[in-house]
Amino acid sequence: MKLLVVRHAEAVERSPAIAEEDRWLTPRGRASFAASVRVVARRRMPPDLIVASPLVRAVQTAELLAAGLDYDGELAVSRELAPGFDREGLARLLAGRPEARYVVIVGHEPDLGRVVADLLGRPEAVPLRKGMAVALELDSGTGRARLRWVVHKGEKTRTLP
C-alpha cells in the first residue's frame, strides 16, 4: 500500500479569540501548499482515499490536495486523525478500507512525525513541516514502511529533515 502523510498547511496563529479546531489556512499557507500539490500531481497517481483530521486547517489542506489531484472520491473526515493520532489509529483507519491501495492522510504534528518514524523504524519522531507530504510504501507483512519521496514548498526530495 502507498501512504501519503501530509501535515496541514500554514494556519492562522493561535489566539484566545479562535478555537484551536477552527483555525484556518492563511493565504501564504494555501499558496505554498498549492506548489507542493502541483509536484504530487505530476506523479499521475490518483489516491483511492483521502482522509483528514476534523480540524478546519486539515480539512482545507485535504480539499486543496483533492482539487489539485482531480480526486473524485470521498473526502473523508476522521476523528482518528485528530490530535493524539498514533500508529494504532492508523491501523484502525486502514483496516476500515482494505480495498484502498493508495491512501492520503492529512493531520497534525507531532503525531504524524511519530507515526512516520515508527513506520520507518526510526527511534525519534521525524519533524514534519507545515504543508509537507511524505510518501511511504507500506509492507503489509512487516508493518514497516520505505520512504519514497518528500515534498515541501514545491520541492521534491528523497530525504527527511
Disulfide bonds with the S-S distance in Angstrom:
none
